[in-house]
Amino acid sequence: MEQKKILVTGGLGFIGSHTVVCLHEAGYKPVIIDNLHNSRIEVLLALEKLIGYSPDFIQGDVNDKALMSEIFKVHQPNAVIHFAAHKAVGESVEQPLMYYHNNVVGLVSLLEVMQNAGCKKLVFSSSCTVYGEPEQVPVKESTPTRPAASPYGATKQMGEVILKDNSWFEVQCLRYFNPVGAHESSLIGELPLGVPNNLIPYLTQTVAGIRPQLTVHGGDYNTPDGTCIRDYIHVMDLAEAHVAAIGRLFADKIAHSVELGDPSCNNFEVFNIGTGDGYSVLEVIAAFESATGEKVPHIIGPRRNGDVVAVWAETTKVNDVLGWKASRNLETMMRDAWNWQRAVS
Ligand code: WQD
């Protein structure tokens, strides 16, 4: 049977690069497009070491419809995994237009090219931020979304609406929680350009001496230790969830779970991709120190705009429908994140 080609937008990024490795290991042929806005070309060399060949790579932007049309003509992908988007909550508060252009206009551009090319299978990177500040946790896929706490979250809510309104596409919508860690080889990992927005890269850069100290954004929230709670998931578990979602798109005669009670949505399936466990910022710091033996210099500072207090996943649906469950614990996440930081420092 001919090897299925998967176009991976943002495939040199943090989650994209780990997913490329898992796609290869599952027998798919990844084709990468990336504009290198938040990734580096060196990742391609690392991928060659990990999968044994240099995957097809095109440097470009999903908003470049002429380029994207050419990619579909030449490579004829059987499906697309769409990672290419800006994803920092705090940054989106400061630069909302950049987020709406890249994340929403970019998605529409991609869908128009896919439709013209007759490619209907899509795995969409959504986010737990679509829940806003949930009234109760853990959140289920059926938990009503609330006003997003940041423009980033709003772009993911809009992306889901756009996809639900276009039922020609067959969509696996994956709501990520907090991806952290790195491949066990330390050849690929999280490579934030500039000052990291996210907790774990800032934490590991602090321990590596690149940053003077970690500021915990807020210590007076209504949580057991006053700091925000999140569902941290190992990036390899997240990558494996994408392979499971791709597999479902190619499975024959699957009983689509009708989403959100709307029968017209049965080509749109949404899954929470988390571990089902919530940890506070201080618990993460303690877990890192325990897993690595390193101290994390930190202070408690002011709250950050756009943060929700607590959100973590209820994962029964993805466990049952996709047959996927996260297998790596917080200690492993912290150890792999630290090994990666040491490899790149
Ligand atoms: C986590 C916690 C911060 C930095 C991320 C992604 C987003 C989405 C959800 C996929 C918060 C605190 C952070 C720091 C801190 N994932 N923090 N000091 O905001 O939950 O969003 O996961 O779609 O794309 O960005 O992640 O790592 O920024 O913050 O105290 O220097 O760590 O306040 O409570 P967030 P984060």
Boltz pocket constraint, residues with backbone or C-beta under 6 A from the ligand:
constraints:
  - pocket:
      binder: B
      contacts: [[A, 87], [A, 88], [A, 89], [A, 90], [A, 126], [A, 127], [A, 128], [A, 129], [A, 176], [A, 177], [A, 178], [A, 179], [A, 196], [A, 197], [A, 198], [A, 199], [A, 200], [A, 202], [A, 214], [A, 215], [A, 216], [A, 217], [A, 218], [A, 228], [A, 229], [A, 230], [A, 281], [A, 304], [A, 307], [A, 308]]
      max_distance: 6.0
